[in-house]
């Protein structure tokens, strides 16, 4: 009898989320554990293996019941070899996570960039089949993208396609160096918003976020959202600045690639979409060439954090034909 289940794993910088999915594409159970990146790549694999075994035990399943483990990684990965090229948030470079994990479990392991995996989930479960040219953008600690041309995921010549967070949006001086470059995610990601709010506070500006911002505390998107909803001046200013930067970059990408659909996700968008998306659309219209921009749809994914988990279904369909 064919294996009926799939396990999707979303590797994050702070947590590992694993989920059991049945043949009807329903998530049956989840396991969440801290990533603990400081302990290294081998420990990360041990954590993933332990999460998988916990799911199996809790659901009275054997490894032979699972057709694949599909893993989303926040970095550049080769899905054909299983190699992680560079995953800064995990502090991993040049590590074959597929081969290492397959030594611990007797289940085929598939890997993909985390936003690509989320994009596959969105493409399969949320978009009309006639939607062909798509950009998926997730905004959180970093900013990542996934590109679909003619309905197919575009990975690029060396699997770097979609790394829009590293696009240069500003450089100072004739010869820019790493110290004076401003990338997209350093301009519009959550750390950039927090940095700008902190600078405002240091200049004596008032904000209800003052008690939340300290070197010891990681300001969450929920706190930013609460501040925006209360029209906190610093939060409104700098979350608005982020939204404008996002819309401007999306407009430029659309002018270049002539895409028809932009789907937004990630913690920042999920927490503040009502405030941000109208501003993103306004900036988009100002920066995009009129003709390719006039029919583009921009909206938030309804799948939220589950997008990458559902993407595992599409990844398995591609690689287990």
Backbone as a ProteinNet text record, in pm:
[ID]
protein_1_A
[PRIMARY]
XXXXXXXXXXXXXXXXXXXXXXXXXXXXXXXXXXXXXXXXXXXXXXXXXXXXXXXXXXXXXXXXXXXXXXXXXXXXXXXXXXXXXXXXXXXXXXXXXXXXXXXXXXXXXXXXXXXXXXXXXXXXXXXXXXXXXXXXXXXXXXXXXXXXXXXXXXXXXXXXXXXXXXXXXXXXXXXXXXXXXXXXXXXXXXXXXXXXXXXXXXXXXXXXXXXXXXXXXXXXXXXXXXXXXXXXXXXXXXXXXXXXXXXXXXXXXXXXXXXXXXXXXXXXXXXXXXXXXXXXXXXXXXXXXXXXXXXXXXXXXXXXXXXXXXXXXXXXXXXXX
[TERTIARY]
83.7	0	87.7	53.9	132.9	126.3	235.7	238.8	133.3	61.9	-52.8	-24.3	91.1	114.8	242	248	361.9	394.7	522.7	561.6	629.1	575.6	636.7	707.9	825.5	906.9	945.4	914.8	952	1062.9	1186.5	1301	1308.7	1291	1302	1423.6	1455.7	1569.9	1550.9	1424.7	1396.7	1320.9	1248.4	1170.2	1168	1148.4	1127.5	983.4	905.4	765	748.1	702.6	679.1	531	480.3	337.3	314.7	219.8	176.9	56.8	65.1	-41.5	-90.1	-222.6	-276.9	-303.6	-357.4	-378.4	-487.4	-566.4	-669.6	-618.7	-486.7	-420.6	-463.9	-492.5	-532.8	-418.1	-388.3	-286.7	-346.6	-284.9	-338.1	-275	-146.5	-80	44.3	91.2	208	299.9	428.2	527.6	615.7	635.5	719.6	828.5	953.4	1066.8	1157.5	1236.8	1330.1	1441.2	1491.8	1594.7	1731.3	1768.9	1898.6	2013.9	2019.5	2119.4	2262.7	2282.8	2419.3	2480.6	2399.3	2449.8	2495.1	2476.3	2531.7	2436.2	2483.1	2399.8	2362.2	2456.6	2428.8	2320.6	2325.8	2223.1	2087.5	2087.9	1963.4	1899	1980	1929	1873.4	1942.2	1892	1755.2	1738.5	1610.9	1499.7	1531.2	1432.4	1395.8	1496.9	1473.4	1386.3	1414.7	1336	1191.7	1172.8	1037.1	958.3	1025.6	960.5	919.7	1010.6	980.7	869.3	863.4	755.4	620.6	617.4	493.6	450.1	546	513.4	456.8	521.7	476.7	338.7	316.9	188.6	72.4	103.1	-2.8	-1.2	80.2	86.8	118.9	219.7	261.6	404.3	437.7	573.7	637.1	768.9	837.8	787.6	751.5	703.6	567.8	498.6	370.3	389.1	512.1	540.4	609.2	550.1	609.6	727.6	731.9	844	841	958.9	973.3	1013.8	933.1	957.6	993.3	1111.8	1167.3	1192.5	1145.6	1172.6	1287.3	1386.1	1508.2	1522.9	1549.2	1565	1703	1722.4	1851.1	1853.5	1971.6	1985.9	2007.8	1926.2	1936.2	1928	1990.7	1979	1882.4	1758.4	1660	1690	1778	1810.8	1918.2	2015	2121.2	2094.3	2011.1	1985.4	2084.4	2164	2268.4	2215.1	2244.7	2222.5	2348.7	2336.7	2452.7	2485	2385.4	2405.1	2271.6	2265.2	2145.2	2189.4	2206.3	2262	2183.9	2049.5	1969.4	1984.7	2036.1	2063.8	2212.8	2293.1	2439.3	2493.4	2443.9	2483.8	2531.4	2643.4	2693.8	2742.5	2714.3	2768.8	2748.3	2621.9	2586.7	2474.5	2494.9	2391.8	2296.8	2188.4	2093	2010.6	1990.5	1914.2	1986.3	2113.6	2189.2	2206.6	2228.8	2250.7	2125	2009.6	1884.4	1843	1870.4	1832.5	1914.5	2024.5	2099.7	2029.8	1938.1	1870.3	1727	1667.2	1530.5	1523.8	1439.5	1424.9	1307	1313.6	1209.8	1280.2	1235.3	1294.6	1281.7	1389.9	1391.5	1402.9	1313.8	1315.5	1333.6	1412.7	1431.6	1405	1370.8	1346.1	1365.6	1396.1	1396.4	1260.3	1258.6	1133.4	1026.4	1065.2	964.3	921.8	1014.1	974.3	871	895.1	802.1	666	667.8	542.2	472.6	551.5	495	428	489.7	429.5	296.1	289.7	164.1	56.8	94.9	0.9	-46.4	47.2	12.8	-87.2	-65.3	-149.6	-285.3	-289.5	-411.2	-485.5	-426.7	-490.5	-519.2	-446	-460	-534.1	-601.1	-666.3	-560.6	-594.8	-498.3	-456.6	-536.6	-503.5	-402.6	-372.6	-272	-134.3	-55.2	68.6	195.9	200	323.6	307.4	376.5	346.6	474.2	461	566.7	508.9	571.2	533.5	642.4	603.7	700.4	661.5	754.4	732.5	821.7	759.8	830.7	829	946.2	958.2	1090.8	1170.5	1305.8	1385.2	1370.2	1425.4	1312.4	1349	1249.4	1291.2	1202.5	1231.2	1122.4	1156.5	1059.1	1061.2	952.8	943.1	881.6	938.1	893.2	836.3	723	662.8	643	697.3	677.3	602.5	496.1	412.3	369.3	341.9	290.9	393.8	522.1	626.2	722.4	763.2	858.8	990.8	1042	1170.5	1277.2	1374.1	1477.7	1605.9	1624.4	1744.2	1857.3	1964.8	2077.8	2153.7	2158.4	2229.4	2145.4	2013	1916.3	1908.2	1944	1935.7	1813.5	1733.7	1617.4	1524.5	1473	1380.1	1444	1577.1	1644	1632.1	1508.9	1487	1525.6	1534.9	1576	1715	1796.6	1934.5	1950.5	1840.3	1847.4	1891.3	1978.6	2027.1	1923.6	1880.7	1784.3	1846.7	1965.9	2033.9	2180.8	2269.3	2411.5	2467.6	2556.4	2613.3	2754.3	2781.6	2915.4	2931.1	3033.9	3057.1	3088.7	3166.8	3203.9	3147.6	3031.8	2964.3	3035.8	3045.3	3098.4	2987.6	3015.9	2912	2865.5	2951.5	2915.6	2824.4	2816.8	2728.4	2622.5	2598.8	2489.8	2362.9	2249.3	2120.8	2044	2026.3	1948.8	1801.1	1718.6	1573.5	1533	1585.6	1542.3	1599.8	1714.8	1769.5	1694.4	1608.6	1526.5	1384	1331.9	1187.8	1151.8	1247	1215.7	1186.3	1141.3	1107.6	1225.5	1347.8	1460.1	1483.7	1456.9	1473.7	1371.3	1247.8	1142.8	1180.7	1226.2	1264.8	1383.8	1481.5	1599.2	1558.2	1469	1426.9	1347.3	1263.4	1188.2	1283.9	1384.6	1482.8	1557.4	1592.4	1660.2	1570.5	1442.6	1348.3	1339.1	1334.4	1330.2	1456.2	1570.6	1697.4	1703.5	1622.5	1615.3	1507.9	1446.5	1348.9	1204.9	1179.6	1041.9	964.5	835.2	751.6	690.1	681.6	620.9	582.3	468	427	514.9	599.8	688.2	815.5	834.1	958.7	987.6	884.3	904.4	936.4	905.9	929.1	1066.2	1127.3	1251.7	1370.9	1450	1574	1663.6	1793.8	1883.9	1845.1	1775.1	1739	1608.8	1529.1	1397.6	1391.2	1330.1	1305.6	1164.6	1152.4	1020.6	945.3	830.2	750.9	660.3	616.9	526.3	394.6	350.1	224	231.3	345.3	361.1	358.8	422.7	418.5	276.2	203.5	65.2	-22.4	-4.8	-82.2	-52.5	75.8	114.2	55.6	56.7	-1.2	-150.9	-219.2	-364.5	-400.9	-306.2	-327.7	-269.6	-236.2	-178.2	-56.7	25.9	152.9	235.6	282.8	345.2	469.5	557	677.4	644.3	553.3	514.6	449.9	356.9	289	389.9	483.5	581.6	669.9	724.6	825.5	767.2	652.4	584.1	536.5	490.8	452.9	570.9	687.1	809.7	843	828.8	852.7	756.2	628	526.8	556.9	599.9	633.5	752.3	853.4	970	930.1	843.4	797.8	723.5	629.8	553.7	640.7	742	832.4	912.9	966.7	1044.5	955.5	835.1	743.5	706.4	693.6	665.5	778.5	902.2	1018.1	1028.9	1004.4	1010.8	902.8	784.6	674.9	705.8	766.2	805.8	905.7	995.9	1096.8	1038.4	954.1	912.9	770.3	690	552.9	471.1	479.1	400.7	256.8	166	24.6	-32.3	39	-12.8	100.7	77.6	173.8	103.4	158.6	100.7	199	148.6	232.4	206.2	310.7	297.5	410.7	426	527.8	470.1	544.7	495.2	456.9	535	506.5	377.2	360.5	238.8	118	134.1	21.9	-29.8	62.5	23.3	-34.6	10.5	-25.2	-78	-138.8	-180.5	-283.1	-372.8	-475.7	-413.9	-307.7	-238.9	-142.6	-69.8	40.7	-1.6	-94.9	-123.9	-177.8	-266.3	-305.8	-186.9	-92.4	25.4	118.3	128.4	208	150.5	19.4	-45.3	-25.6	-30.7	-10.3	130.7	230.5	369.4	393.8	329.1	340.7	295.1	180.3	125.3	215.6	285.5	374.1	503.1	544.7	675	667.2	552.7	542.1	510.8	556.9	518	368.5	296	149.2	89.3	131.9	68	83.7	206	216.3	159.9	144.1	99.3	-50.5	-125.1	-266.3	-354.2	-311.6	-394.4	-338.6	-230.6	-167.7	-252.4	-272.2	-344.7	-243.6	-263.3	-176.3	-262.5	-229.9	-309.8	-228.3	-280.3	-215.2	-258.8	-165.2	-202.1	-293.3	-387.5	-476.9	-420	-311.8	-255.3	-165.4	-117.1	-31.8	92.4	127.1	245.9	233.5	111.9	91.9	126.7	155.1	182.8	297.1	406.8	521.4	487.9	405.7	366.5	287.7	194	117.5	205.2	308	399.9	470.5	485.2	547.1	471	340.2	257.6	295.7	308.3	345	488	578.2	717.4	725.9	650.4	648.8	594	492.4	435.9	539.3	624.7	726.4	838.3	885	1005.4	978	854.5	823.6	733.3	750.7	667.4	694.3
-118.7	0	124.4	221.9	343.8	424.2	495.8	582.4	690.7	716.9	807.4	945.5	961.5	1084.4	1155.3	1281.7	1367.5	1446.4	1471.9	1562.3	1684.4	1801.4	1927.3	1989.7	2045.4	2107.8	2248.1	2346.3	2485.2	2523.9	2533.2	2569.8	2721.5	2774	2917.7	2952.1	3079.1	3122.8	3101.8	3096.8	3079.4	2950.9	2895.9	2774.9	2680.6	2552.4	2449.5	2403.2	2422.1	2380.1	2261.7	2150	2029.3	1995.3	1942	1910.3	1781.8	1702.7	1581.3	1615.1	1578.4	1608.8	1478.4	1461.6	1337.3	1348.5	1242	1235.7	1330.4	1385.1	1484.3	1626.6	1638.4	1768.7	1840.1	1762.1	1817.9	1803.6	1913.9	1908.7	1840.9	1729.1	1648.7	1683.5	1715.4	1749.6	1832.4	1901.7	1989.1	1967.8	1991.3	1991.6	2114.3	2191.3	2311	2303.8	2323.6	2323.8	2441.4	2491.4	2600.5	2554	2644.8	2609.4	2591.6	2679.9	2674.6	2668.1	2770.1	2773.7	2771.7	2820.3	2827.9	2689.8	2584	2448.2	2378.4	2444.2	2391.7	2309.3	2278.1	2211	2068.8	1996.1	1857.1	1851.5	1945.5	1950.3	1985.5	2074	2110.3	1986.6	1904.8	1781.5	1688.4	1679.9	1598	1647.7	1780.9	1838.9	1806.2	1815.3	1782.4	1634.5	1549.5	1405.5	1373	1437.8	1414.2	1460.8	1573.1	1623.4	1526	1471.1	1374.6	1249.3	1200.2	1079.9	1105.4	1226.8	1261.5	1260.2	1315.7	1313.5	1169.7	1085.6	945.4	876.6	896.4	831.3	880	1010.5	1066.7	1021.1	988.2	949.3	799.9	724.3	577.6	537.8	604.3	577.9	524.8	456.4	409.9	497.6	491.1	567.9	529.5	403.2	356.7	416.5	476.7	541.9	681.2	732.8	870	866.3	932.6	928.6	1023.6	1132.3	1226	1322.1	1373.3	1489.1	1606.1	1711.3	1828.1	1946.8	2001.6	2099.2	2234	2341.9	2476.9	2536.9	2592	2644.3	2792.8	2878.2	3021.3	3054.9	3025.4	3051.4	2991.1	2989.2	2932.6	2782.1	2707.2	2561.8	2504.4	2389.5	2313.9	2198.5	2207.7	2103.7	1969.8	1970.6	1845.9	1766.6	1836.8	1768.7	1763	1855.4	1862.4	1947.8	2025.4	2108.6	2246.1	2288.5	2427.4	2504.5	2603	2683.6	2784.4	2865.1	2967.3	2997.8	2974	3005.6	3086	3218.6	3301.6	3293.6	3289.1	3285.8	3155	3052.4	2924.7	2907.2	3003.4	2996.4	2867.9	2838.8	2717.9	2755.1	2696.6	2712	2576.1	2548.4	2430.2	2301.8	2272.5	2156.9	2080.2	1949.6	1868.5	1813.3	1885.1	1847.7	1726	1707.5	1591.9	1461.1	1450.8	1328.1	1303.4	1411.3	1396.9	1347.8	1404.7	1363.2	1223	1188.4	1055.1	943.2	979.1	879.5	846.7	934.7	918.8	868.1	889.2	842.4	773.5	672.5	599.5	655.8	785.6	856.9	949.1	957.1	1052.8	1195.6	1271.9	1410.8	1503.9	1601.4	1702.5	1838.5	1927	2059.8	2167.4	2284.6	2400	2526.8	2636	2765.5	2788	2848.3	2857.5	2941	3052.2	3133.8	3067.7	2999.9	2920	2815.2	2751.1	2648.3	2709.8	2825.8	2896.2	2934.1	2978.1	3012.7	2894.1	2776.9	2656.1	2625	2645.9	2624.8	2722.8	2848.5	2953	2926.2	2890	2863.7	2747.7	2642.6	2523	2539.2	2605.1	2604.1	2737.2	2844	2974	3048.2	3019.8	3096.4	3018.1	3091.2	3031.6	2969	2860.2	2791.4	2874.9	2974.6	3059.8	3168.9	3186	3284.7	3225.4	3292.3	3232.8	3298.7	3432	3503.7	3572.7	3518.5	3550.6	3587.6	3683.9	3715.4	3700	3615.7	3599.3	3665.2	3750.9	3822.5	3807.4	3758	3746.5	3847.2	3925.7	4030.7	3997.2	3979.8	3952.6	4006.8	3921.5	3961.5	3995.1	3914.6	3942.9	3957.4	3969.6	3975.3	3875.8	3784	3684.2	3680.3	3628.7	3623	3489.6	3461.9	3345	3391.3	3346.1	3386.6	3267.7	3290.1	3189.2	3250.3	3184.5	3226.6	3116.6	3154.5	3059.8	2944.2	2977.6	2879.3	2791.4	2809.8	2723.7	2803.9	2744	2807.9	2829	2952	2984.6	2990.9	2900.9	2892	2964.6	2992.9	3062.3	2967.1	3023.1	2942.8	2875.1	2939.3	2879.9	2887.8	2882.5	2872	2997.5	3112.7	3239	3321.9	3276.6	3355.4	3381.5	3503.3	3540.1	3605.4	3618.1	3678.9	3831.5	3879.6	4023.1	4105.3	4042.5	4116	4173.8	4116.1	4162.4	4259.7	4297	4398.5	4531.8	4601.5	4731	4838	4909.6	5017.9	5154.7	5156.5	5284.1	5258.3	5338.5	5330.6	5471.6	5493.9	5626.9	5629.8	5728.8	5742.8	5674.6	5713.3	5660.6	5512.1	5470.9	5330.1	5274.6	5212.5	5162.9	5040.5	5031.8	4913.4	4852.7	4737.5	4671.6	4758.6	4850.2	4932.8	5048.6	5085.7	5197.5	5160.3	5030.9	4984.7	4967.6	4994.8	4968.6	4870.9	4750.7	4651.9	4668.7	4600.1	4608.1	4568.4	4454.4	4410.1	4497.1	4560.8	4654	4786.4	4804.8	4925.5	4900.7	4779.6	4757.1	4640.5	4557.8	4446.1	4493.1	4402	4440.5	4500.7	4445.6	4509.3	4653.7	4683.9	4821.4	4914.5	4866.3	4946.3	4973.2	4869	4882.6	4976.9	4962.8	5052	5198.2	5226.9	5365.5	5419.5	5334.1	5376.7	5404.6	5318.5	5339	5471.1	5500.6	5628	5746.2	5733.2	5838.8	5858.9	5747.9	5755.6	5820.9	5788.1	5846.6	5997.2	6043.2	6187.2	6256.4	6180.8	6239.8	6232.3	6159.9	6145.2	6053.1	6075.4	5996.5	5877.1	5763.9	5643.7	5547.5	5482.4	5381.3	5256.1	5250	5135.2	5145.8	5257.7	5279.5	5166.1	5118.5	5012.7	4877.4	4862.7	4734.9	4726.6	4842.4	4844	4853.2	4746.9	4744.8	4639.3	4644.6	4542.9	4401	4387.3	4253.8	4201.1	4289.9	4250.1	4253.1	4149.7	4143.2	4194.6	4310.8	4369.4	4288.2	4236.9	4152.9	4237.1	4176.8	4245.5	4280.8	4197.5	4224.6	4357.2	4384	4510.5	4628.6	4612.9	4717.8	4740.8	4631.1	4641.2	4714.6	4681.2	4748.3	4897.6	4932.9	5074	5147.6	5082.9	5144.3	5165.2	5065.6	5077	5189.2	5224.8	5336	5466.9	5466.3	5582.1	5640.4	5551.9	5595.8	5661.6	5784.8	5858.1	5791.6	5737.7	5673.4	5543.6	5465.1	5339.9	5367.8	5462.3	5496.5	5546	5628.3	5684.4	5576.1	5489.9	5397.7	5268	5225.5	5115.6	5165.3	5289.5	5349.8	5361.4	5395.2	5403.1	5266.6	5162.3	5026.2	4991.7	5022.4	4991.8	5063.8	5188.8	5265.4	5203.2	5161.6	5097	4966.6	4889.5	4762.8	4788.4	4881.5	4912.4	4961.2	5040.7	5093.9	4982.8	4892.8	4780.8	4687.9	4659.9	4573.3	4635.4	4767.1	4835.1	4819.5	4832.8	4817.5	4675.2	4577.1	4437.2	4407.7	4463.1	4441.1	4503.3	4620.3	4683.2	4596	4533.2	4447.2	4315.2	4250.9	4112.7	4096.6	4203.7	4199.2	4087.4	4080.1	3980.8	4029.2	3937.4	3976.3	3966.5	3896.6	3877	3886.4	3962.6	3973.7	3931.8	3829.9	3780.3	3810.4	3873.2	3915.2	3829.5	3803.6	3727.3	3760.2	3678.6	3702.8	3774.3	3771.5	3824.6	3970.4	4052.7	4196.8	4222.8	4159	4177.7	4120.5	4002.3	3937.5	4023.9	4086.7	4166.8	4302.7	4358.9	4498.4	4517.8	4415	4422.2	4531.4	4555.1	4657.9	4796.5	4821.5	4950.2	4953.4	4844	4845	4828	4736.8	4704.7	4824.1	4908	5028.1	5118.1	5132.3	5215	5148.6	5016.4	4942.5	4963.8	4955	4973.5	5115.1	5213.9	5353.1	5372.8	5322.9	5335.3	5254.6	5139.5	5055.6	5132.3	5195.4	5269.2	5383.9	5442.8	5555.1	5509.7	5386.2	5341.4	5250.5	5185	5090	5162.1	5106.6	5156.7	5130.7	5227.8	5225	5099.4	5064.1	4953.9	4819.4	4776.7	4647.4	4650.2	4769.5	4777.9	4782.7	4816.7	4847.8	4727.2	4608.1	4490	4400.6	4444.6	4361	4356.9	4236.4	4218.9	4201.8	4276.3	4268.5	4236	4127.4	4090.3	4002.6	3985.7	3904.2	3758.7	3666	3525	3494.4	3404.6	3360.3	3239.7	3183.9	3063.6	3095	3218.1	3257.4	3170.8	3133	3050.3	2910.6	2869.1	2734.8	2725.2	2837.8	2835.2	2740.3	2748.1	2660.4	2514.4	2490.8	2353.1	2292.3	2368.5	2320.9	2312.2	2395.1	2388.4	2255.2	2187	2055.1	1957.1	1973.8	1886	1903.1	2029.2	2057.5	2013.5	2030.5	1988.9	1837.6	1764.3	1618.1	1575.3	1645.2	1613	1633.6	1736.3	1764.4	1661.2	1622.9	1539.8	1390.4	1353.1	1210.9	1158.4	1210.8	1166.8	1020.7
0	0	0	-82.9	-94.4	34.5	62.9	180.5	166.7	274.6	270.5	328.4	393.5	468.3	422.6	459.5	427.8	553.7	576.6	685.4	624.7	653.9	611.1	729.4	702.6	807.5	762.7	846.5	819.2	916.1	863.2	946.9	957.1	1075.9	1096.1	1179.1	1187.1	1265.7	1414.3	1459.7	1602.8	1634.6	1536.5	1565.3	1445.2	1475.5	1373.8	1387.8	1283	1284.4	1190	1243.1	1163.5	1167.3	1056.4	1049.3	971	1018.2	948.7	861.6	733.3	637.5	575.6	567.9	513.4	363.2	304.1	159.2	110.9	203.9	168.3	188.7	207.9	225.2	353	454.7	583.8	683.6	755.1	859.9	982.8	1023	1133.4	1267.6	1266.9	1392.9	1364.3	1468	1455	1574.9	1549.5	1656.6	1636.2	1743	1734.1	1839.9	1796.8	1890.1	1856.1	1952.3	1921.5	1828.8	1746.4	1648.4	1713.2	1803.8	1872	1771.8	1686.4	1579	1630.6	1752.8	1807.1	1828.2	1824.6	1848	1719.5	1604.4	1480.4	1395.5	1273.6	1174	1214.9	1272.9	1311.8	1419.8	1513	1617.7	1557.6	1458.8	1390.2	1328	1262.9	1202.5	1310.2	1423.9	1535.5	1582.1	1587.4	1630.5	1531.9	1402.1	1299.8	1308.1	1320.9	1331.7	1453.3	1566.1	1687.7	1669.9	1599.5	1573.9	1487.4	1385.9	1296.8	1374.6	1457.9	1536	1637.4	1690.1	1782.6	1711.3	1589.3	1510.2	1482.6	1445.4	1417.4	1541.5	1654.9	1779	1821.3	1813.1	1856.7	1768.9	1642.8	1549.6	1517	1593.2	1578.9	1434.1	1378.4	1240.9	1237.8	1127.3	1102.3	994.6	983.7	879.7	740.9	723.3	592.4	554.6	651	621.7	561.9	565.8	521.8	385.7	287.4	153.3	138.8	218.6	210.5	327.8	360.9	449.5	360.9	360.3	274.8	363.3	341.5	433.6	366.6	430.1	383.8	462.5	391.3	453.3	420.6	519.7	492.7	437.3	310.8	247.2	108.6	48.8	-85.2	-74	-146	-140.7	-282.2	-299.7	-423.9	-397.5	-445.8	-414.2	-480.3	-579	-648.9	-573.8	-514.5	-440.1	-290.1	-240.2	-96.7	-21	-94	-33.3	5.3	128.9	169.2	134.3	45.3	8.6	116.6	151.8	254.3	321.2	451.2	529.8	651.8	635.8	743.9	874.3	866.5	989.1	1066.5	997.8	1064.5	1092.2	1042.8	1054.3	990.5	869.1	796.5	656.8	615.8	479.1	429.1	300.9	232.8	314.7	341	424	356.7	335.7	271.6	377.8	398	502.7	461.9	332.1	283.3	318	279.6	304.9	454.4	529.4	673.6	743.6	707.1	770.5	726.6	600.7	551	616.4	683.6	760.7	892.6	933.3	1061.4	1047.5	929.9	906.1	770.1	759.6	632.6	553.4	528.1	453.4	354.3	229.4	135.5	187.8	178.9	225.3	104.9	97.7	-8	57.4	-5.9	51.8	-53	-3.4	-90.2	-7.3	-72.5	-4.3	61.1	179.8	255.3	185.7	122	53.6	-77.3	-144.9	-261.1	-220.9	-105.7	-58.8	-25.7	40.1	67.8	-62.2	-159.8	-289.9	-356.9	-345.4	-402.1	-335.1	-203.5	-132.3	-175.2	-189.4	-232.8	-375	-461.5	-602.2	-612.4	-535	-546.9	-479.9	-364.3	-282.7	-276.1	-328.7	-310.4	-440.4	-546	-669.1	-776.6	-861.6	-978.2	-1069	-1133.1	-1219.8	-1339.7	-1374.7	-1488.6	-1454.3	-1325	-1284.1	-1312.6	-1393.9	-1444.5	-1392.8	-1390.4	-1358	-1222.8	-1124.2	-984.4	-909.7	-819.9	-724.3	-584	-504.3	-363.6	-279.8	-186.2	-102.4	43.7	124.2	268.4	340.4	427.9	501.4	650.1	707.2	850	897.4	962.5	1000.3	875.1	773.1	641.1	541.1	414.4	307	199.3	167.9	65.3	-38.9	-156.3	-264.5	-336.4	-406.8	-494.7	-625.5	-735.3	-868.4	-944.6	-1009	-1096.3	-1234	-1334.9	-1473.1	-1547	-1614.9	-1687.2	-1596.9	-1470.4	-1375.6	-1308.9	-1342.3	-1286.7	-1199.6	-1087.8	-999.1	-1071.7	-1064.7	-1126.8	-1018.3	-1025.8	-923	-962	-1090.2	-1135.1	-1169.7	-1225	-1272.4	-1159	-1042.5	-928.7	-801.3	-820.1	-709.8	-622.1	-679.1	-604.7	-643.8	-737	-779.7	-661.9	-654.9	-548.9	-428	-426.3	-310	-315.8	-315.3	-334.8	-212.6	-96.7	22.6	11	-78.3	-94.7	-211	-273.7	-378.7	-318.8	-388.9	-342.1	-372.7	-270.3	-291.3	-268.6	-209.2	-186.6	-160.2	-219.5	-186.6	-181.3	-87.4	-68.9	-126.4	-204.5	-258.7	-392.4	-463.8	-598.4	-595	-495.1	-485.3	-354.1	-365	-245.1	-189.5	-59.1	7.5	91.6	152	231.5	347.8	393.1	508.1	472.5	345	311.4	208.4	195	110	192	128.8	193.4	106.9	157.2	84.1	117.4	40	57.3	199.1	248.4	380.8	492.5	468.4	567.2	566.8	467.8	458.7	505.9	482	501.2	591.3	633.2	722.1	863.8	948.8	1086.2	1161.8	1151.6	1221.9	1177.3	1050.1	1001.5	1065.8	1078.1	1143.1	1288.4	1357.6	1498.5	1512	1423	1425	1413	1318.4	1296.9	1415.9	1475.6	1594.3	1710.2	1726.1	1833.1	1814.1	1690.7	1664.2	1699.4	1667.6	1703.2	1853.2	1926.6	2073.1	2128.5	2069	2114.2	2090.6	1995.1	1967.9	2051.1	2142.3	2231.9	2185.1	2075.3	2027.8	2122.4	2131	2220.9	2146.6	2216.9	2158.9	2269.8	2253.6	2351.2	2342.4	2240.1	2222.7	2305.5	2373.4	2447.8	2545.3	2614.9	2714.7	2651.5	2522.3	2454.6	2388.7	2362.5	2286.1	2380.4	2382.2	2458.7	2396.3	2424.9	2368.8	2408.2	2522.8	2571.5	2511.4	2452.3	2403	2250.8	2193.9	2049.7	2024.7	1963.1	1939.5	1834.8	1870.6	1782.1	1693.1	1582.9	1490.3	1557.9	1653.8	1724.8	1800.8	1865.4	1938	1842	1726.7	1624.4	1576.8	1554.9	1508.7	1609.9	1737.7	1842.4	1844.3	1827	1827.4	1707.3	1591.7	1471.6	1489.9	1546.8	1565.9	1662.4	1750	1844	1789.7	1659.9	1588.7	1659.9	1713.6	1770.7	1660.5	1679.5	1568.9	1510.6	1595.8	1543.2	1470.3	1526.3	1460.7	1326	1322.4	1197	1093.3	1136.8	1043.4	981.9	1065.3	1014.1	957.5	1004.2	935.4	799.2	794.6	666.5	571.9	626.6	544.9	485.1	566	517.7	404.7	423.8	321.8	191.1	200.8	80.1	7.4	83	21.7	-46.7	18.4	-40.1	-170.7	-169.4	-290.1	-403.6	-370.4	-472.8	-538.4	-457.6	-512.3	-594.8	-546.5	-621.8	-755.7	-758.6	-884.6	-984	-936.3	-1024.5	-1077.9	-990.7	-1033.5	-1137.4	-1117.3	-1212.2	-1347.7	-1347.8	-1473.7	-1548.3	-1475.1	-1537.1	-1585.6	-1504.7	-1530.6	-1581.6	-1576.6	-1628.1	-1562.2	-1429	-1356	-1340.7	-1306.9	-1297.4	-1156.4	-1065.8	-930.4	-829.5	-722.7	-612.9	-484.1	-417.7	-292.6	-179.5	-74.2	37.6	160.8	237.1	360.1	455.1	558.8	659.9	780.9	890.5	1016.3	1013.7	944.3	938.8	863.5	748.8	668.5	741.5	798.6	867.1	982.3	1055.2	1171.4	1133.4	1019	987.7	846.1	788.8	649.2	623.4	718.2	695.5	680.1	753.3	743.7	625.9	604.1	508.3	363.1	336.4	196.4	118	172.8	96.6	63.7	157	132	30.7	37.8	-61	-201	-212.9	-343.4	-396.6	-309.1	-351.4	-405	-331.4	-375.7	-502.6	-512.7	-632.3	-756.6	-747.4	-862	-904.9	-808.5	-839.9	-907.4	-881.8	-932.1	-1053.9	-1076	-1186.3	-1316.8	-1426.5	-1557.8	-1575	-1624.4	-1621	-1684.1	-1803.1	-1875.3	-1804.9	-1767.4	-1698	-1556.9	-1499.3	-1361.1	-1341.1	-1446.5	-1423.8	-1391.7	-1428.1	-1402.2	-1291	-1226.5	-1123.7	-996.5	-943.9	-817.4	-704.3	-595.9	-478.4	-356.9	-287.2	-170.1	-75.5	45.6	147.8	134.5	154.8	155.9	274	251.3	358.6	433.5	380.7	442.3	561.3	570.8	682.3	693.3	817.2	840.9	780.8	747.5	692.1	543.8	480	335.6	302.4	379	352.2	382.3	483.8	515.6	399.8	345.2	229.6	104.5	100.1	-13.4	-23.8	89.7	86.9	-0.7	-9.1	-93.4	-239.8	-282.2	-421.5	-451	-353.7	-373.6	-390.9	-311.5	-323.8	-459.5	-506.9	-638.3	-748.7	-732.6	-834.3	-833.9	-715.8	-706.7	-690.6	-661.4	-642.9	-753.7	-872.9	-985.7	-1018
[MASK]
+++++++++++++++++++++++++++++++++++++++++++++++++++++++++++++++++++++++++++++++++++++++++++++++++++++++++++++++++++++++++++++++++++++++++++++++++++++++++++++++++++++++++++++++++++++++++++++++++++++++++++++++++++++++++++++++++++++++++++++++++++++++++++++++++++++++++++++++++++++++++++++++++++++++++++++++++++++++++++++++++

